[in-house]
Amino acid sequence: MSVKETVGRYEGPPRVKSDCFKAQLQRIQDDEMQAAKLRAADMATDINEKAKWAEKLETKVAYKRVAITLKQCKAETRQAAKASIMVRRRALELLLQKDTAGYAEELAALGKTFHKQRV
């Protein structure tokens, strides 16, 4: 091979591309376009999945908040019931003490006393 041919190969005018080479370039471009479309579809799917995940998470958090609120309401109701019972018991104790004192005064006026039976 001569120097002229070698230099011409690299520095000469552009060669005409064959049909096979053009078809190969077209296939490569088509593959790249297809890959870009798949990436875009994957990104859209990822975004949709993340949105669904966030929506489900918000729903779960709302349910948990409601459950916690219900537990707090039940606890407050129980405490209110206990407090009400304690108040009623104390009022009953005071009433019994008052009645006992009244009976003791009546019996004392008659000259009698209460007899507390111990078991």
Contacts in CASP RR format, 6 or more apart in sequence:
PFRMAT RR
TARGET T0000
AUTHOR 0000-0000-0000
METHOD contacts of the structure
MODEL  1
MSVKETVGRYEGPPRVKSDCFKAQLQRIQDDEMQAAKLRAADMATDINEK
AKWAEKLETKVAYKRVAITLKQCKAETRQAAKASIMVRRRALELLLQKDT
AGYAEELAALGKTFHKQRV
100 114 0 8 1.000
103 114 0 8 1.000
104 113 0 8 1.000
104 114 0 8 1.000
107 113 0 8 1.000
107 114 0 8 1.000
END
